Amino acid sequence: MLEQASIRNPRSMPLLGAYGRALAETGQYKQAIETLGRAHTPDNPDWSILNVQGAVLDQMGRHAEAQRHYASALKIVPDEPTVLSNLGLSYLLTKDLKNAEITLRRAAAQPNAGPKVRQNLALVVGLRGRFEEAEKIASADLPDNEAAANVNYLRQMLAQQHDLKKLGRASVPAPDTGS
């Protein structure tokens, strides 16, 4: 329905934005980027479209481009927690945990920051090995037992990853060539 409406109204920015979001939600990232690119103009940018474009680019593995879109959105709405949260997750995807934490702390400090922002911060703090602090952050929005379970799961995953790295460094026996 949105596709047909956007074909009939190719200059309707709100319609293109809605269609682009729908495409993104269904995993049609290439088409979403193309559609979202037409949903606003450089002289009249829409921070929410820039934010969605960033999220789609992150899904496509194009993190540097995504981060530029988030930066553009933040020029329009400084300290918008949803944009900061997405930027923080983008840093996480590039394994830049320090900037991810800094950005997510900034997002969580905003009065209109939601639970998802704080949970993202808890995740990054946990990934940095500060499990007690991560649990404290997580329990602001979750029951204590759920927060503890999430952090415990993260701990187990990191321990398992550490064990796999140790295995990879162990000497590997020569393959049996049958001779």
N, C-alpha and C positions, 0 to 999 in steps of 0.2 A: 504494500500500500504506500509506504514512504517512498519507495523507488519510483512508482508511477507518479506520485505527487511531485517529486523533485524533477522528473522529466518534464512535466507540464509547467513547472514553475522554477526554471533553472537559475533564476536570480533571487530566489527567496532564501536569504541567509539562515533564518531560523529553521526552515525546512531542511536545507542541506546539512545543517548542524545536527538535527535530529536523525536524519538518515545516516550520516557519518558515524554517529554514536551507535546506532543500531548495527551497522556493519562491523564496527569494532567489537561490540558485544558478542557477535556471532563468529568472530575470528577471521573475518574477511579483511585483513589488515591493509593489503595493497589498495583495494578499492576504498577502504575507509580513509586512508591518507589522501587519496585523490579527491574524494568528496569533501573531506574536512578542509582541504586546501582552498576550496571554492566557497566555504561557509563564512569566510571573513576576508577582509582586505588589509593590506599593510597600513593604509591610512585610517582604517577603522577596525583594528584588531579586537578579537573577542578572547578574553583571557581563558574562558572555560573551554573554548575550542582549542586554543594553544595547549591547554592542559591535557585534553583528550589526545591531541596529536602526539604530545610527548609520551603518553602512556602507550599508544599504538607503536610508536617508534621503538620504545623499550621492548615491547613484545616481539618486534622484528629483529632485535639485537643491535639496533642502531642507537646506542646509548649517548654518544656525543651529540647527535642531532636532537635526541629527546631532551637532553639537558639544556640545549640552546632554546628549545621551545618553552621549557619551564622558566628559564631566565627571562624570556620575553613576556611570559604571563605575569611573572613577579614584578616586572616594571609597571604593569597596569594595576595589579593588586598586591602591593608589598605585604609580606607576611600572611598571605592566604594559606591556611593550614593544609588544604587539600593539595595545592600545588607544591608546597614545601614537602609534604609527605611523599608525593610522587617523585620529587627530585631526590629525596633521601633514599627511596627505594631504588632509584636509578643508580645512585652511587653504590648502593649495596650490590647491585647486579654487576658492577665493574670492580667489585671487591675493595672499594674505597670505604672501609668501615668507619674511619675517622670522620670524613666529611658526611657520611650517612648519619652518624650519630649527631654531629653538630647541627645538621639541617633538621633532623627529626626532633631534636630538643627545641629548636626554634619554633617548629610547627606545634609541638605539644604545649609550649608556653603561651600560645594564643588563646584568648578567652573562648573562642568559638571552635576550638579543636575538639574533635569527636573521639570516641573510644578507639576507632581504627588507627588513628594517628598514634595514640599512646601504645597500642599493641605493636605497631611497627617499630616504635622506639624500643620497647621491651625486647623485641626480637634482635635488633642490632646490638643493644647492650649485652644481651645474652651471647650473641655471636662473638662479642669481644671478650667473653669469659667472665663477665661480672654477673653471675647468676643470681645472687641475693638481690642486687639492685634491680635486675630484670624482673624478678618475681614481685618486688615492691611496686614497680611501675605497672605491671600487668594486673596486680590486685586492686588497682584504683577502679577498674571497670569490671573485673571478673571476681567471682567468689574465690576465696583463698585457695581452696582445693583445686580449682580449675587453673588458677595462675601457677600454682606449684606443679601441677601435672604438665602444663605447657613448657615450663622451664626445665623440668626433669626430662621431657622428651628431647628438648634442644640439647641438653647436656649429653644424653645418650647418643644423639646423632653426631655431635662433635667428637665424642670419645671414639665412636665407630670410625669416623673419618680419620682421626689420628692413628688408630690401629691400622687402617688401610695404608696410610702413608708409610708407617713403619714397615709394613709388609713389602711395600714397593722398594724400600731401601735395602731390604735383606738380599743376600746374594741369591741369585736365581741359578738353579742347577742347569748344566748344559743339556740341551735337548738330546734325547735318545735317537741317534741316527741309525740304529740297527746294525752297526758294523762291529 
